[in-house]
Amino acid sequence: MVTISLPSDQRARFRTCLRRAGRREIGGILMGEQVAPDHFRIVDFSVDATSGTAAHFVRSPDHHAEALETFFRKTGSDFRRFNYLGEWHSHPSFPVRPSQEDMMSMQSLVDGERDIEFSALMIVRLRYLIFFEAAAYMFIRHGVPGHVALTPDAGC
């Protein structure tokens, strides 16, 4: 099973973004570090806080390409260790489970849109403006999507 660690500073940043967005869906890309085989840590994420509605989010490729370039510069373009990990978006009014549209979009991303073997999808929400909920799913090229163990960062 794949594990993704979500450090406390990143959780805090997600909370801030979700509070600002209110009932609108927001999202972006996840940038991660591989800390062990099948274990990744979220190091950074981009946020497109303007294009979402109450029930839909579509990421802006230009905005996120710039964030990815900046991330690669910061990490010395060490692609084996630091790289694109996947996508994220919020479900402020719905459970942290992917919709059918989310599933189809992510599977098409790995089956052809990009030259990648896998991509994670993390769905987040803030309940009662306090409780941060998140769930992650892994999509692999020509494979079956699976649930990811999403853990707090334990000092990896």
Stockholm file with secondary structure:
# STOCKHOLM 1.0

chainA/1-156         MVTISLPSDQRARFRTCLRRAGRREIGGILMGEQVAPDHFRIVDFSVDATSGTAAHFVRSPDHHAEALETFFRKTGSDFRRFNYLGEWHSHPSFPVRPSQEDMMSMQSLVDGERDIEFSALMIVRLRYLIFFEAAAYMFIRHGVPGHVALTPDAGC
#=GR chainA/1-156 SS CCEEEECHHHHHHHHHHHHHHTTSCCEEEEEEEEEETTEEEEEEECCBCSSCCSSCCCCCHHHHHHHHHHHHHHTTTCTTTEEEEEEEEECTTSCSSCCHHHHHHHHHIIIIISSCSEEEEEEEEEETTTEEEEEEEEEETTSCCEEEEEEECCCC
#=GC SS_cons         CCEEEECHHHHHHHHHHHHHHTTSCCEEEEEEEEEETTEEEEEEECCBCSSCCSSCCCCCHHHHHHHHHHHHHHTTTCTTTEEEEEEEEECTTSCSSCCHHHHHHHHHIIIIISSCSEEEEEEEEEETTTEEEEEEEEEETTSCCEEEEEEECCCC
//
